[in-house]
Amino acid sequence: LFPEAYDYLKKTQSEDGSWAAETSDADGIINTLAALLALKKQERKFEAARADNARRCEAAEASLRRMLQRWDLEATDRVGLEILVPNLLKLLEVEGLDFDFPARKAL
């Protein structure tokens, strides 16, 4: 399923680098964290993924930094958020990406 899943990620990445959601900022953050993690993991395994992966990952990382800086955690009400976001952040740290943002400690 890798080629189809990777193509889907490429097709659905926004121009700003995110995989934003119309429902909430938190959903956009979770979508982008998960998609970036998938791209980072796959680029080590598949030669075909490396072609434009660096540009896509850099755009996603920049978008995430912007979203996380302005994220109002107190106004967010999503089930599982307190589990998903910290774990995705930890997995991205293993990939060499560290995100510092105002709500991180509270999260």
PDB file as gemmi writes it, atoms N, CA and C in Angstrom:
CRYST1    1.000    1.000    1.000  90.00  90.00  90.00 P 1                      
ATOM      1  N   LEU A   1       0.812  -1.212   0.000  1.00  0.00           N  
ATOM      2  CA  LEU A   1       0.000   0.000   0.000  1.00  0.00           C  
ATOM      3  C   LEU A   1       0.849   1.268   0.000  1.00  0.00           C  
ATOM      4  N   PHE A   2       2.170   1.101   0.163  1.00  0.00           N  
ATOM      5  CA  PHE A   2       3.003   2.293   0.281  1.00  0.00           C  
ATOM      6  C   PHE A   2       2.859   3.269  -0.882  1.00  0.00           C  
ATOM      7  N   PRO A   3       2.977   2.843  -2.131  1.00  0.00           N  
ATOM      8  CA  PRO A   3       2.912   3.857  -3.201  1.00  0.00           C  
ATOM      9  C   PRO A   3       1.610   4.654  -3.177  1.00  0.00           C  
ATOM     10  N   GLU A   4       0.486   3.976  -2.942  1.00  0.00           N  
ATOM     11  CA  GLU A   4      -0.799   4.674  -2.931  1.00  0.00           C  
ATOM     12  C   GLU A   4      -0.915   5.610  -1.731  1.00  0.00           C  
ATOM     13  N   ALA A   5      -0.456   5.144  -0.572  1.00  0.00           N  
ATOM     14  CA  ALA A   5      -0.525   5.977   0.629  1.00  0.00           C  
ATOM     15  C   ALA A   5       0.379   7.201   0.494  1.00  0.00           C  
ATOM     16  N   TYR A   6       1.574   6.986  -0.050  1.00  0.00           N  
ATOM     17  CA  TYR A   6       2.502   8.105  -0.236  1.00  0.00           C  
ATOM     18  C   TYR A   6       1.936   9.101  -1.246  1.00  0.00           C  
ATOM     19  N   ASP A   7       1.360   8.596  -2.325  1.00  0.00           N  
ATOM     20  CA  ASP A   7       0.736   9.487  -3.311  1.00  0.00           C  
ATOM     21  C   ASP A   7      -0.391  10.287  -2.680  1.00  0.00           C  
ATOM     22  N   TYR A   8      -1.170   9.647  -1.816  1.00  0.00           N  
ATOM     23  CA  TYR A   8      -2.256  10.345  -1.136  1.00  0.00           C  
ATOM     24  C   TYR A   8      -1.705  11.475  -0.262  1.00  0.00           C  
ATOM     25  N   LEU A   9      -0.639  11.210   0.489  1.00  0.00           N  
ATOM     26  CA  LEU A   9      -0.034  12.261   1.312  1.00  0.00           C  
ATOM     27  C   LEU A   9       0.435  13.421   0.443  1.00  0.00           C  
ATOM     28  N   LYS A  10       1.065  13.110  -0.671  1.00  0.00           N  
ATOM     29  CA  LYS A  10       1.540  14.170  -1.559  1.00  0.00           C  
ATOM     30  C   LYS A  10       0.383  14.994  -2.122  1.00  0.00           C  
ATOM     31  N   LYS A  11      -0.676  14.315  -2.522  1.00  0.00           N  
ATOM     32  CA  LYS A  11      -1.818  15.012  -3.124  1.00  0.00           C  
ATOM     33  C   LYS A  11      -2.565  15.888  -2.126  1.00  0.00           C  
ATOM     34  N   THR A  12      -2.556  15.493  -0.861  1.00  0.00           N  
ATOM     35  CA  THR A  12      -3.371  16.216   0.120  1.00  0.00           C  
ATOM     36  C   THR A  12      -2.582  17.222   0.954  1.00  0.00           C  
ATOM     37  N   GLN A  13      -1.261  17.330   0.739  1.00  0.00           N  
ATOM     38  CA  GLN A  13      -0.486  18.336   1.470  1.00  0.00           C  
ATOM     39  C   GLN A  13      -0.838  19.717   0.941  1.00  0.00           C  
ATOM     40  N   SER A  14      -1.168  20.627   1.843  1.00  0.00           N  
ATOM     41  CA  SER A  14      -1.529  21.994   1.464  1.00  0.00           C  
ATOM     42  C   SER A  14      -0.302  22.757   0.986  1.00  0.00           C  
ATOM     43  N   GLU A  15      -0.537  23.855   0.306  1.00  0.00           N  
ATOM     44  CA  GLU A  15       0.562  24.682  -0.184  1.00  0.00           C  
ATOM     45  C   GLU A  15       1.430  25.203   0.950  1.00  0.00           C  
ATOM     46  N   ASP A  16       0.840  25.385   2.141  1.00  0.00           N  
ATOM     47  CA  ASP A  16       1.629  25.883   3.276  1.00  0.00           C  
ATOM     48  C   ASP A  16       2.417  24.771   3.967  1.00  0.00           C  
ATOM     49  N   GLY A  17       2.311  23.535   3.462  1.00  0.00           N  
ATOM     50  CA  GLY A  17       3.062  22.420   4.002  1.00  0.00           C  
ATOM     51  C   GLY A  17       2.298  21.553   4.982  1.00  0.00           C  
ATOM     52  N   SER A  18       1.118  21.963   5.365  1.00  0.00           N  
ATOM     53  CA  SER A  18       0.347  21.233   6.374  1.00  0.00           C  
ATOM     54  C   SER A  18      -0.636  20.254   5.731  1.00  0.00           C  
ATOM     55  N   TRP A  19      -1.241  19.497   6.596  1.00  0.00           N  
ATOM     56  CA  TRP A  19      -2.403  18.677   6.246  1.00  0.00           C  
ATOM     57  C   TRP A  19      -3.510  19.182   7.169  1.00  0.00           C  
ATOM     58  N   ALA A  20      -3.867  20.417   6.970  1.00  0.00           N  
ATOM     59  CA  ALA A  20      -4.805  21.095   7.854  1.00  0.00           C  
ATOM     60  C   ALA A  20      -6.196  20.473   7.757  1.00  0.00           C  
ATOM     61  N   ALA A  21      -6.959  20.718   8.791  1.00  0.00           N  
ATOM     62  CA  ALA A  21      -8.335  20.229   8.843  1.00  0.00           C  
ATOM     63  C   ALA A  21      -9.261  21.420   8.995  1.00  0.00           C  
ATOM     64  N   GLU A  22     -10.402  21.347   8.382  1.00  0.00           N  
ATOM     65  CA  GLU A  22     -11.373  22.426   8.489  1.00  0.00           C  
ATOM     66  C   GLU A  22     -12.078  22.411   9.842  1.00  0.00           C  
ATOM     67  N   THR A  23     -11.966  21.315  10.580  1.00  0.00           N  
ATOM     68  CA  THR A  23     -12.695  21.181  11.825  1.00  0.00           C  
ATOM     69  C   THR A  23     -12.068  21.954  12.980  1.00  0.00           C  
ATOM     70  N   SER A  24     -10.739  21.892  13.129  1.00  0.00           N  
ATOM     71  CA  SER A  24     -10.095  22.607  14.233  1.00  0.00           C  
ATOM     72  C   SER A  24      -8.593  22.699  14.009  1.00  0.00           C  
ATOM     73  N   ASP A  25      -7.966  23.630  14.718  1.00  0.00           N  
ATOM     74  CA  ASP A  25      -6.509  23.747  14.673  1.00  0.00           C  
ATOM     75  C   ASP A  25      -5.857  22.470  15.196  1.00  0.00           C  
ATOM     76  N   ALA A  26      -6.429  21.891  16.255  1.00  0.00           N  
ATOM     77  CA  ALA A  26      -5.871  20.676  16.839  1.00  0.00           C  
ATOM     78  C   ALA A  26      -5.865  19.536  15.821  1.00  0.00           C  
ATOM     79  N   ASP A  27      -6.930  19.401  15.055  1.00  0.00           N  
ATOM     80  CA  ASP A  27      -6.979  18.344  14.040  1.00  0.00           C  
ATOM     81  C   ASP A  27      -5.913  18.579  12.973  1.00  0.00           C  
ATOM     82  N   GLY A  28      -5.713  19.815  12.579  1.00  0.00           N  
ATOM     83  CA  GLY A  28      -4.669  20.136  11.608  1.00  0.00           C  
ATOM     84  C   GLY A  28      -3.290  19.818  12.142  1.00  0.00           C  
ATOM     85  N   ILE A  29      -3.061  20.083  13.421  1.00  0.00           N  
ATOM     86  CA  ILE A  29      -1.776  19.779  14.047  1.00  0.00           C  
ATOM     87  C   ILE A  29      -1.553  18.271  14.083  1.00  0.00           C  
ATOM     88  N   ILE A  30      -2.559  17.525  14.514  1.00  0.00           N  
ATOM     89  CA  ILE A  30      -2.433  16.064  14.575  1.00  0.00           C  
ATOM     90  C   ILE A  30      -2.219  15.485  13.175  1.00  0.00           C  
ATOM     91  N   ASN A  31      -2.996  15.954  12.195  1.00  0.00           N  
ATOM     92  CA  ASN A  31      -2.839  15.475  10.815  1.00  0.00           C  
ATOM     93  C   ASN A  31      -1.423  15.714  10.314  1.00  0.00           C  
ATOM     94  N   THR A  32      -0.895  16.906  10.565  1.00  0.00           N  
ATOM     95  CA  THR A  32       0.426  17.268  10.057  1.00  0.00           C  
ATOM     96  C   THR A  32       1.528  16.527  10.798  1.00  0.00           C  
ATOM     97  N   LEU A  33       1.383  16.366  12.115  1.00  0.00           N  
ATOM     98  CA  LEU A  33       2.362  15.582  12.869  1.00  0.00           C  
ATOM     99  C   LEU A  33       2.432  14.153  12.320  1.00  0.00           C  
ATOM    100  N   ALA A  34       1.292  13.528  12.132  1.00  0.00           N  
ATOM    101  CA  ALA A  34       1.256  12.140  11.670  1.00  0.00           C  
ATOM    102  C   ALA A  34       1.778  12.003  10.241  1.00  0.00           C  
ATOM    103  N   ALA A  35       1.405  12.921   9.371  1.00  0.00           N  
ATOM    104  CA  ALA A  35       1.870  12.849   7.978  1.00  0.00           C  
ATOM    105  C   ALA A  35       3.374  13.089   7.896  1.00  0.00           C  
ATOM    106  N   LEU A  36       3.883  14.056   8.647  1.00  0.00           N  
ATOM    107  CA  LEU A  36       5.323  14.310   8.661  1.00  0.00           C  
ATOM    108  C   LEU A  36       6.081  13.085   9.175  1.00  0.00           C  
ATOM    109  N   LEU A  37       5.577  12.474  10.222  1.00  0.00           N  
ATOM    110  CA  LEU A  37       6.210  11.265  10.745  1.00  0.00           C  
ATOM    111  C   LEU A  37       6.237  10.161   9.680  1.00  0.00           C  
ATOM    112  N   ALA A  38       5.141   9.985   8.974  1.00  0.00           N  
ATOM    113  CA  ALA A  38       5.089   8.967   7.914  1.00  0.00           C  
ATOM    114  C   ALA A  38       6.121   9.259   6.830  1.00  0.00           C  
ATOM    115  N   LEU A  39       6.240  10.510   6.434  1.00  0.00           N  
ATOM    116  CA  LEU A  39       7.218  10.867   5.405  1.00  0.00           C  
ATOM    117  C   LEU A  39       8.641  10.617   5.889  1.00  0.00           C  
ATOM    118  N   LYS A  40       8.926  11.015   7.108  1.00  0.00           N  
ATOM    119  CA  LYS A  40      10.274  10.831   7.651  1.00  0.00           C  
ATOM    120  C   LYS A  40      10.633   9.349   7.751  1.00  0.00           C  
ATOM    121  N   LYS A  41       9.705   8.536   8.193  1.00  0.00           N  
ATOM    122  CA  LYS A  41       9.962   7.103   8.334  1.00  0.00           C  
ATOM    123  C   LYS A  41      10.176   6.434   6.972  1.00  0.00           C  
ATOM    124  N   GLN A  42       9.413   6.827   5.995  1.00  0.00           N  
ATOM    125  CA  GLN A  42       9.476   6.172   4.697  1.00  0.00           C  
ATOM    126  C   GLN A  42      10.680   6.591   3.872  1.00  0.00           C  
ATOM    127  N   GLU A  43      11.191   7.777   4.086  1.00  0.00           N  
ATOM    128  CA  GLU A  43      12.305   8.211   3.236  1.00  0.00           C  
ATOM    129  C   GLU A  43      13.548   7.361   3.452  1.00  0.00           C  
ATOM    130  N   ARG A  44      13.672   6.752   4.626  1.00  0.00           N  
ATOM    131  CA  ARG A  44      14.808   5.868   4.885  1.00  0.00           C  
ATOM    132  C   ARG A  44      14.649   4.524   4.184  1.00  0.00           C  
ATOM    133  N   LYS A  45      13.415   4.133   3.918  1.00  0.00           N  
ATOM    134  CA  LYS A  45      13.151   2.788   3.409  1.00  0.00           C  
ATOM    135  C   LYS A  45      12.983   2.715   1.894  1.00  0.00           C  
ATOM    136  N   PHE A  46      12.485   3.771   1.293  1.00  0.00           N  
ATOM    137  CA  PHE A  46      12.124   3.702  -0.111  1.00  0.00           C  
ATOM    138  C   PHE A  46      12.809   4.802  -0.916  1.00  0.00           C  
ATOM    139  N   GLU A  47      13.588   4.396  -1.876  1.00  0.00           N  
ATOM    140  CA  GLU A  47      14.304   5.335  -2.744  1.00  0.00           C  
ATOM    141  C   GLU A  47      13.337   6.300  -3.428  1.00  0.00           C  
ATOM    142  N   ALA A  48      12.196   5.791  -3.868  1.00  0.00           N  
ATOM    143  CA  ALA A  48      11.224   6.624  -4.578  1.00  0.00           C  
ATOM    144  C   ALA A  48      10.705   7.755  -3.701  1.00  0.00           C  
ATOM    145  N   ALA A  49      10.692   7.567  -2.399  1.00  0.00           N  
ATOM    146  CA  ALA A  49      10.158   8.588  -1.498  1.00  0.00           C  
ATOM    147  C   ALA A  49      11.111   9.757  -1.345  1.00  0.00           C  
ATOM    148  N   ARG A  50      12.378   9.570  -1.696  1.00  0.00           N  
ATOM    149  CA  ARG A  50      13.370  10.612  -1.454  1.00  0.00           C  
ATOM    150  C   ARG A  50      13.337  11.736  -2.470  1.00  0.00           C  
ATOM    151  N   ALA A  51      12.726  11.527  -3.607  1.00  0.00           N  
ATOM    152  CA  ALA A  51      12.778  12.493  -4.703  1.00  0.00           C  
ATOM    153  C   ALA A  51      12.400  13.910  -4.272  1.00  0.00           C  
ATOM    154  N   ASP A  52      11.234  14.083  -3.704  1.00  0.00           N  
ATOM    155  CA  ASP A  52      10.830  15.427  -3.269  1.00  0.00           C  
ATOM    156  C   ASP A  52      10.481  15.454  -1.781  1.00  0.00           C  
ATOM    157  N   ASN A  53      10.918  14.422  -1.079  1.00  0.00           N  
ATOM    158  CA  ASN A  53      10.562  14.295   0.327  1.00  0.00           C  
ATOM    159  C   ASN A  53      11.159  15.395   1.191  1.00  0.00           C  
ATOM    160  N   ALA A  54      12.393  15.778   0.934  1.00  0.00           N  
ATOM    161  CA  ALA A  54      13.042  16.796   1.758  1.00  0.00           C  
ATOM    162  C   ALA A  54      12.251  18.098   1.720  1.00  0.00           C  
ATOM    163  N   ARG A  55      11.846  18.508   0.530  1.00  0.00           N  
ATOM    164  CA  ARG A  55      11.060  19.742   0.391  1.00  0.00           C  
ATOM    165  C   ARG A  55       9.727  19.629   1.127  1.00  0.00           C  
ATOM    166  N   ARG A  56       9.068  18.498   0.990  1.00  0.00           N  
ATOM    167  CA  ARG A  56       7.780  18.295   1.650  1.00  0.00           C  
ATOM    168  C   ARG A  56       7.932  18.281   3.166  1.00  0.00           C  
ATOM    169  N   CYS A  57       8.967  17.624   3.656  1.00  0.00           N  
ATOM    170  CA  CYS A  57       9.199  17.573   5.103  1.00  0.00           C  
ATOM    171  C   CYS A  57       9.539  18.951   5.659  1.00  0.00           C  
ATOM    172  N   GLU A  58      10.366  19.702   4.943  1.00  0.00           N  
ATOM    173  CA  GLU A  58      10.710  21.052   5.393  1.00  0.00           C  
ATOM    174  C   GLU A  58       9.478  21.943   5.441  1.00  0.00           C  
ATOM    175  N   ALA A  59       8.615  21.838   4.440  1.00  0.00           N  
ATOM    176  CA  ALA A  59       7.381  22.627   4.417  1.00  0.00           C  
ATOM    177  C   ALA A  59       6.457  22.220   5.564  1.00  0.00           C  
ATOM    178  N   ALA A  60       6.346  20.918   5.813  1.00  0.00           N  
ATOM    179  CA  ALA A  60       5.497  20.433   6.906  1.00  0.00           C  
ATOM    180  C   ALA A  60       6.038  20.890   8.253  1.00  0.00           C  
ATOM    181  N   GLU A  61       7.348  20.816   8.419  1.00  0.00           N  
ATOM    182  CA  GLU A  61       7.963  21.245   9.677  1.00  0.00           C  
ATOM    183  C   GLU A  61       7.720  22.735   9.920  1.00  0.00           C  
ATOM    184  N   ALA A  62       7.913  23.559   8.896  1.00  0.00           N  
ATOM    185  CA  ALA A  62       7.682  24.998   9.039  1.00  0.00           C  
ATOM    186  C   ALA A  62       6.220  25.291   9.361  1.00  0.00           C  
ATOM    187  N   SER A  63       5.331  24.588   8.703  1.00  0.00           N  
ATOM    188  CA  SER A  63       3.901  24.770   8.961  1.00  0.00           C  
ATOM    189  C   SER A  63       3.546  24.375  10.384  1.00  0.00           C  
ATOM    190  N   LEU A  64       4.095  23.253  10.846  1.00  0.00           N  
ATOM    191  CA  LEU A  64       3.841  22.801  12.221  1.00  0.00           C  
ATOM    192  C   LEU A  64       4.349  23.822  13.235  1.00  0.00           C  
ATOM    193  N   ARG A  65       5.512  24.369  13.001  1.00  0.00           N  
ATOM    194  CA  ARG A  65       6.056  25.370  13.923  1.00  0.00           C  
ATOM    195  C   ARG A  65       5.118  26.574  14.028  1.00  0.00           C  
ATOM    196  N   ARG A  66       4.584  27.010  12.894  1.00  0.00           N  
ATOM    197  CA  ARG A  66       3.631  28.136  12.908  1.00  0.00           C  
ATOM    198  C   ARG A  66       2.354  27.762  13.664  1.00  0.00           C  
ATOM    199  N   MET A  67       1.796  26.583  13.364  1.00  0.00           N  
ATOM    200  CA  MET A  67       0.547  26.156  14.000  1.00  0.00           C  
ATOM    201  C   MET A  67       0.728  25.983  15.503  1.00  0.00           C  
ATOM    202  N   LEU A  68       1.825  25.368  15.905  1.00  0.00           N  
ATOM    203  CA  LEU A  68       2.054  25.121  17.333  1.00  0.00           C  
ATOM    204  C   LEU A  68       2.286  26.422  18.096  1.00  0.00           C  
ATOM    205  N   GLN A  69       2.926  27.408  17.491  1.00  0.00           N  
ATOM    206  CA  GLN A  69       3.170  28.685  18.166  1.00  0.00           C  
ATOM    207  C   GLN A  69       1.868  29.420  18.482  1.00  0.00           C  
ATOM    208  N   ARG A  70       0.887  29.293  17.620  1.00  0.00           N  
ATOM    209  CA  ARG A  70      -0.374  30.032  17.836  1.00  0.00           C  
ATOM    210  C   ARG A  70      -1.496  29.162  18.406  1.00  0.00           C  
ATOM    211  N   TRP A  71      -1.204  27.920  18.738  1.00  0.00           N  
ATOM    212  CA  TRP A  71      -2.210  26.981  19.224  1.00  0.00           C  
ATOM    213  C   TRP A  71      -2.695  27.365  20.610  1.00  0.00           C  
ATOM    214  N   ASP A  72      -4.003  27.513  20.757  1.00  0.00           N  
ATOM    215  CA  ASP A  72      -4.632  27.802  22.042  1.00  0.00           C  
ATOM    216  C   ASP A  72      -5.113  26.477  22.634  1.00  0.00           C  
ATOM    217  N   LEU A  73      -4.248  25.862  23.413  1.00  0.00           N  
ATOM    218  CA  LEU A  73      -4.540  24.550  23.983  1.00  0.00           C  
ATOM    219  C   LEU A  73      -5.760  24.599  24.904  1.00  0.00           C  
ATOM    220  N   GLU A  74      -5.902  25.671  25.649  1.00  0.00           N  
ATOM    221  CA  GLU A  74      -7.024  25.797  26.589  1.00  0.00           C  
ATOM    222  C   GLU A  74      -8.374  25.788  25.874  1.00  0.00           C  
ATOM    223  N   ALA A  75      -8.400  26.244  24.632  1.00  0.00           N  
ATOM    224  CA  ALA A  75      -9.652  26.298  23.874  1.00  0.00           C  
ATOM    225  C   ALA A  75      -9.909  25.005  23.096  1.00  0.00           C  
ATOM    226  N   THR A  76      -9.005  24.034  23.234  1.00  0.00           N  
ATOM    227  CA  THR A  76      -9.101  22.785  22.484  1.00  0.00           C  
ATOM    228  C   THR A  76      -9.780  21.714  23.323  1.00  0.00           C  
ATOM    229  N   ASP A  77     -10.779  21.081  22.727  1.00  0.00           N  
ATOM    230  CA  ASP A  77     -11.498  20.008  23.407  1.00  0.00           C  
ATOM    231  C   ASP A  77     -11.580  18.810  22.470  1.00  0.00           C  
ATOM    232  N   ARG A  78     -10.556  17.980  22.490  1.00  0.00           N  
ATOM    233  CA  ARG A  78     -10.495  16.800  21.638  1.00  0.00           C  
ATOM    234  C   ARG A  78     -10.122  15.587  22.475  1.00  0.00           C  
ATOM    235  N   VAL A  79     -10.878  14.537  22.337  1.00  0.00           N  
ATOM    236  CA  VAL A  79     -10.600  13.297  23.053  1.00  0.00           C  
ATOM    237  C   VAL A  79      -9.303  12.693  22.514  1.00  0.00           C  
ATOM    238  N   GLY A  80      -8.407  12.343  23.411  1.00  0.00           N  
ATOM    239  CA  GLY A  80      -7.164  11.693  23.024  1.00  0.00           C  
ATOM    240  C   GLY A  80      -6.030  12.619  22.663  1.00  0.00           C  
ATOM    241  N   LEU A  81      -6.313  13.891  22.599  1.00  0.00           N  
ATOM    242  CA  LEU A  81      -5.291  14.868  22.205  1.00  0.00           C  
ATOM    243  C   LEU A  81      -4.072  14.804  23.114  1.00  0.00           C  
ATOM    244  N   GLU A  82      -4.307  14.648  24.406  1.00  0.00           N  
ATOM    245  CA  GLU A  82      -3.213  14.634  25.377  1.00  0.00           C  
ATOM    246  C   GLU A  82      -2.341  13.392  25.244  1.00  0.00           C  
ATOM    247  N   ILE A  83      -2.813  12.409  24.494  1.00  0.00           N  
ATOM    248  CA  ILE A  83      -2.029  11.207  24.237  1.00  0.00           C  
ATOM    249  C   ILE A  83      -1.387  11.274  22.846  1.00  0.00           C  
ATOM    250  N   LEU A  84      -2.180  11.645  21.853  1.00  0.00           N  
ATOM    251  CA  LEU A  84      -1.694  11.667  20.475  1.00  0.00           C  
ATOM    252  C   LEU A  84      -0.554  12.650  20.249  1.00  0.00           C  
ATOM    253  N   VAL A  85      -0.759  13.910  20.615  1.00  0.00           N  
ATOM    254  CA  VAL A  85       0.233  14.936  20.293  1.00  0.00           C  
ATOM    255  C   VAL A  85       1.577  14.677  20.983  1.00  0.00           C  
ATOM    256  N   PRO A  86       1.619  14.435  22.301  1.00  0.00           N  
ATOM    257  CA  PRO A  86       2.930  14.170  22.913  1.00  0.00           C  
ATOM    258  C   PRO A  86       3.646  12.954  22.320  1.00  0.00           C  
ATOM    259  N   ASN A  87       2.895  11.911  22.001  1.00  0.00           N  
ATOM    260  CA  ASN A  87       3.526  10.726  21.429  1.00  0.00           C  
ATOM    261  C   ASN A  87       4.030  10.963  20.005  1.00  0.00           C  
ATOM    262  N   LEU A  88       3.264  11.682  19.211  1.00  0.00           N  
ATOM    263  CA  LEU A  88       3.743  12.033  17.869  1.00  0.00           C  
ATOM    264  C   LEU A  88       4.983  12.917  17.954  1.00  0.00           C  
ATOM    265  N   LEU A  89       4.984  13.850  18.903  1.00  0.00           N  
ATOM    266  CA  LEU A  89       6.161  14.704  19.089  1.00  0.00           C  
ATOM    267  C   LEU A  89       7.380  13.882  19.484  1.00  0.00           C  
ATOM    268  N   LYS A  90       7.203  12.905  20.362  1.00  0.00           N  
ATOM    269  CA  LYS A  90       8.317  12.035  20.768  1.00  0.00           C  
ATOM    270  C   LYS A  90       8.840  11.216  19.594  1.00  0.00           C  
ATOM    271  N   LEU A  91       7.933  10.691  18.780  1.00  0.00           N  
ATOM    272  CA  LEU A  91       8.355   9.917  17.618  1.00  0.00           C  
ATOM    273  C   LEU A  91       9.105  10.783  16.607  1.00  0.00           C  
ATOM    274  N   LEU A  92       8.690  12.037  16.464  1.00  0.00           N  
ATOM    275  CA  LEU A  92       9.406  12.952  15.568  1.00  0.00           C  
ATOM    276  C   LEU A  92      10.766  13.336  16.141  1.00  0.00           C  
ATOM    277  N   GLU A  93      10.880  13.381  17.467  1.00  0.00           N  
ATOM    278  CA  GLU A  93      12.181  13.653  18.080  1.00  0.00           C  
ATOM    279  C   GLU A  93      13.173  12.554  17.725  1.00  0.00           C  
ATOM    280  N   VAL A  94      12.707  11.315  17.666  1.00  0.00           N  
ATOM    281  CA  VAL A  94      13.558  10.199  17.265  1.00  0.00           C  
ATOM    282  C   VAL A  94      14.059  10.417  15.827  1.00  0.00           C  
ATOM    283  N   GLU A  95      13.254  11.080  15.023  1.00  0.00           N  
ATOM    284  CA  GLU A  95      13.622  11.380  13.636  1.00  0.00           C  
ATOM    285  C   GLU A  95      14.475  12.647  13.524  1.00  0.00           C  
ATOM    286  N   GLY A  96      14.787  13.259  14.664  1.00  0.00           N  
ATOM    287  CA  GLY A  96      15.647  14.445  14.658  1.00  0.00           C  
ATOM    288  C   GLY A  96      14.919  15.773  14.637  1.00  0.00           C  
ATOM    289  N   LEU A  97      13.616  15.763  14.857  1.00  0.00           N  
ATOM    290  CA  LEU A  97      12.832  17.000  14.848  1.00  0.00           C  
ATOM    291  C   LEU A  97      12.339  17.314  16.256  1.00  0.00           C  
ATOM    292  N   ASP A  98      12.615  18.518  16.705  1.00  0.00           N  
ATOM    293  CA  ASP A  98      12.187  18.940  18.041  1.00  0.00           C  
ATOM    294  C   ASP A  98      11.336  20.195  17.896  1.00  0.00           C  
ATOM    295  N   PHE A  99      10.202  20.202  18.549  1.00  0.00           N  
ATOM    296  CA  PHE A  99       9.279  21.330  18.472  1.00  0.00           C  
ATOM    297  C   PHE A  99       9.087  21.932  19.856  1.00  0.00           C  
ATOM    298  N   ASP A 100       9.420  23.199  19.983  1.00  0.00           N  
ATOM    299  CA  ASP A 100       9.223  23.929  21.225  1.00  0.00           C  
ATOM    300  C   ASP A 100       8.127  24.963  20.970  1.00  0.00           C  
ATOM    301  N   PHE A 101       7.116  25.000  21.833  1.00  0.00           N  
ATOM    302  CA  PHE A 101       6.005  25.923  21.637  1.00  0.00           C  
ATOM    303  C   PHE A 101       5.383  26.229  22.994  1.00  0.00           C  
ATOM    304  N   PRO A 102       4.667  27.347  23.102  1.00  0.00           N  
ATOM    305  CA  PRO A 102       4.146  27.788  24.400  1.00  0.00           C  
ATOM    306  C   PRO A 102       3.307  26.757  25.150  1.00  0.00           C  
ATOM    307  N   ALA A 103       2.505  25.979  24.483  1.00  0.00           N  
ATOM    308  CA  ALA A 103       1.597  25.042  25.160  1.00  0.00           C  
ATOM    309  C   ALA A 103       2.239  23.682  25.459  1.00  0.00           C  
ATOM    310  N   ARG A 104       3.495  23.508  25.114  1.00  0.00           N  
ATOM    311  CA  ARG A 104       4.101  22.175  25.254  1.00  0.00           C  
ATOM    312  C   ARG A 104       4.132  21.695  26.698  1.00  0.00           C  
ATOM    313  N   LYS A 105       4.525  22.555  27.614  1.00  0.00           N  
ATOM    314  CA  LYS A 105       4.599  22.142  29.011  1.00  0.00           C  
ATOM    315  C   LYS A 105       3.210  21.764  29.547  1.00  0.00           C  
ATOM    316  N   ALA A 106       2.225  22.557  29.244  1.00  0.00           N  
ATOM    317  CA  ALA A 106       0.861  22.268  29.711  1.00  0.00           C  
ATOM    318  C   ALA A 106       0.324  20.985  29.077  1.00  0.00           C  
ATOM    319  N   LEU A 107       0.716  20.726  27.856  1.00  0.00           N  
ATOM    320  CA  LEU A 107       0.268  19.532  27.152  1.00  0.00           C  
ATOM    321  C   LEU A 107       0.814  18.289  27.816  1.00  0.00           C  
TER     322      LEU A 107                                                      
END                                                                             
